[in-house]
Amino acid sequence: MAHPGILQKRILQLIAEILHTEMSDPRIKFASVTKIKLSKDNRYCTVYISILGNPNQQRTVMRGIEHAQGFIQAKLGERLSMRYTPILRFEEDFSIEKSIEISKLIQKAQSDSPQQEEADNTEDTDADQDTDTDDEDTDADQDADDEDDDNEDDDADDEDDDAEQDADDEDDDADDEDDDADQDTDDDAEQDADDEDTDADDTRKH
């Protein structure tokens, strides 16, 4: 007789193989054999099945497996070298589902822990600091743009003042030229008058 541990492992492998290769019921694909338990005389075998899905789906799959219990046991007997084939009994195994629930609870507890809150606050603070830095950069850029605009306005005002000053200088030069022209005209007229008077005096003397 094989060692009990070896025999249990062999039966588990055979039942899993029968469920997934020998049965045509599509519901069985959601079931997996997690462990088996043999009686001391190897006449009875409890098979633990884990099933994916909601409770309704799990019940449907278990009914399908229980309905096929005779077929599974016959197929197992064909592959085992034993005088008596163990009588199978199927039970649903909720240990995997419970493990998943426990893992979710642990993750939730860790996410609600003070350390997680502190980490979240640190992330929020870093985000606020980044926002403040961006605002400062924006303000600096705006100040630089304002300075450039002011400088451009000052340059434009200086150019306007220079243009006005040049225009005033040109007007002054034109006025000076007019005054010089008027003065020359007046001087020439006076000189002509003096010359005429001199000629008249000479004529009287003769």
C-alpha positions in Angstrom: 0.0 0.0 0.0 1.2 3.4 -0.9 2.2 6.0 1.8 -1.0 7.9 2.9 0.6 11.3 1.8 1.6 10.0 -1.6 -1.8 8.4 -2.1 -3.7 11.6 -1.2 -1.6 13.6 -3.6 -2.2 11.1 -6.3 -6.0 11.1 -5.8 -6.1 14.9 -5.7 -4.2 15.1 -9.1 -6.6 12.5 -10.6 -9.8 14.1 -9.5 -8.6 17.5 -10.7 -7.7 16.0 -14.1 -11.1 14.2 -14.3 -13.0 17.5 -13.5 -11.3 19.4 -16.3 -10.7 16.8 -19.0 -13.4 14.2 -18.6 -16.5 16.3 -17.9 -18.5 18.2 -20.5 -20.3 20.4 -18.0 -19.0 24.0 -18.7 -19.8 25.0 -15.2 -17.0 22.8 -13.8 -14.3 25.0 -15.3 -14.8 27.4 -12.4 -14.0 24.7 -9.9 -10.6 23.6 -8.6 -9.6 20.9 -6.1 -7.8 22.5 -3.2 -7.2 19.4 -1.0 -8.6 16.0 -0.1 -8.9 14.1 3.2 -8.8 10.3 3.3 -10.2 8.2 6.1 -7.9 5.9 8.0 -9.0 2.8 6.1 -8.9 4.8 2.7 -12.6 3.8 2.1 -13.8 7.4 2.2 -12.4 10.6 0.6 -13.6 14.1 1.2 -12.8 16.4 -1.7 -12.6 20.2 -1.1 -13.6 22.3 -4.0 -12.9 26.1 -4.5 -15.3 27.8 -6.9 -15.0 31.2 -8.5 -18.1 33.4 -8.8 -20.9 34.7 -6.7 -22.9 32.6 -4.3 -25.5 31.6 -6.8 -22.8 30.5 -9.3 -21.0 28.5 -6.6 -24.1 26.6 -5.6 -24.8 25.8 -9.2 -21.3 24.4 -9.8 -21.5 22.4 -6.6 -24.8 20.8 -7.6 -23.2 19.9 -11.0 -20.2 18.2 -9.2 -22.4 16.3 -6.7 -24.6 15.1 -9.6 -21.5 13.8 -11.3 -20.2 12.1 -8.2 -20.7 8.5 -9.5 -19.1 9.3 -12.8 -16.0 10.9 -11.1 -15.6 8.0 -8.7 -15.8 5.5 -11.6 -13.1 7.3 -13.6 -11.0 7.5 -10.4 -11.3 3.8 -9.9 -10.1 3.1 -13.5 -6.9 5.0 -12.7 -6.1 3.8 -9.2 -4.5 0.5 -8.4 -6.6 -0.2 -5.3 -8.9 -3.0 -4.3 -11.5 -0.5 -3.2 -12.1 2.9 -4.8 -12.7 5.5 -2.0 -16.2 6.8 -1.8 -16.1 10.5 -2.7 -17.8 13.3 -0.9 -17.5 16.9 -2.1 -17.4 20.0 0.1 -16.9 23.6 -0.9 -13.7 25.2 0.3 -14.1 28.9 1.3 -10.5 29.3 2.6 -9.3 31.1 -0.6 -12.2 33.4 -0.5 -11.6 34.2 3.1 -8.0 34.8 2.4 -8.9 37.3 -0.2 -11.3 39.1 2.1 -8.6 39.2 4.9 -6.1 40.6 2.4 -8.6 43.3 1.4 -9.2 44.2 5.1 -5.5 44.4 5.7 -5.0 46.7 2.8 -7.9 48.9 3.9 -6.5 49.1 7.4 -3.1 50.1 6.1 -4.6 52.7 3.8 -6.5 54.2 6.8 -3.5 54.1 9.2 -1.9 57.3 10.5 1.3 56.6 8.5 -0.8 56.5 5.3 -2.5 59.7 6.3 0.9 61.3 7.0 2.1 60.1 3.6 -1.0 61.5 2.0 -0.5 64.8 3.8 3.2 64.9 2.7 2.1 64.4 -0.9 -0.5 67.2 -0.6 2.2 69.5 0.9 4.6 68.7 -1.9 1.9 69.4 -4.4 1.1 72.7 -2.7 4.8 73.7 -2.8 5.0 72.9 -6.4 2.0 75.1 -7.1 3.5 77.9 -5.1 6.7 77.6 -7.1 4.8 77.7 -10.3 2.9 80.8 -9.1 6.2 82.5 -8.2 7.7 81.7 -11.6 4.6 83.1 -13.3 4.8 86.3 -11.2 8.5 86.6 -12.0 7.7 86.2 -15.7 4.9 88.8 -15.5 7.2 91.3 -13.7 9.9 90.8 -16.4 7.2 91.3 -19.1 6.0 94.4 -17.3 9.6 95.8 -17.1 10.1 95.1 -20.8 6.8 96.9 -21.6 7.9 99.9 -19.4 11.3 100.1 -21.1 9.7 99.9 -24.5 7.2 102.7 -23.5 10.1 104.8 -22.1 12.1 104.3 -25.3 9.1 105.3 -27.4 8.5 108.4 -25.3 12.2 109.4 -25.6 12.0 109.0 -29.4 8.9 111.2 -29.4 10.6 113.8 -27.3 13.7 113.7 -29.6 11.4 114.1 -32.6 9.6 117.0 -31.1 12.9 118.6 -30.1 14.3 118.2 -33.6 11.1 119.7 -35.0 11.4 122.7 -32.6 15.0 123.2 -33.6 14.1 123.1 -37.3 11.4 125.7 -36.6 13.9 127.9 -34.7 16.4 127.6 -37.6 13.7 128.6 -40.1 12.7 131.6 -38.0 16.4 132.7 -37.7 16.8 132.4 -41.4 13.6 134.5 -42.0 14.9 137.1 -39.5 18.3 137.2 -41.3 16.6 137.6 -44.6 14.4 140.4 -43.3 17.4 142.2 -41.8 19.4 141.9 -45.0 16.4 143.3 -47.0 16.1 146.2 -44.6 19.8 147.0 -44.6 19.9 146.9 -48.4 16.9 149.3 -48.6 18.5 151.7 -46.2 21.8 151.6 -48.1 19.9 152.3 -51.4 18.2 155.2 -49.8 21.5 156.6 -48.5 23.0 156.3 -52.0 20.1 158.1 -53.5 20.4 160.9 -51.0 24.1 161.2 -51.7 23.5 161.4 -55.5 20.9 164.1 -55.0 23.3 166.2 -52.9 26.0 165.9 -55.5 23.6 167.0 -58.2 22.7 170.2 -56.3 26.3 171.2 -55.8 27.0 171.1 -59.5 
